[in-house]
Amino acid sequence: MPLTFSIADGIGLAFITYALIRIGSFEFRGPDAASFVIAGIFLLKYLLL
């Protein structure tokens, strides 16, 4: 799925990757809780397809 022609899929994969890197590095500080929510929404979208 990373090499698709859909911009939305690429942005969604970027949000998921960003959230996984932040979780993996134990870096939860910062005001970007919305990015975790967006990553969760995209993850649900991909899991339910």
Residue pairs with C-beta under 8 A, 6 or more apart in sequence:
1 9
1 13
1 46
2 10
2 13
4 10
12 42
12 45
12 46
13 42
15 35
15 38
15 39
15 42
16 39
16 42
16 43
16 46
18 35
18 39
19 35
19 36
19 39
19 40
20 39
22 28
22 36
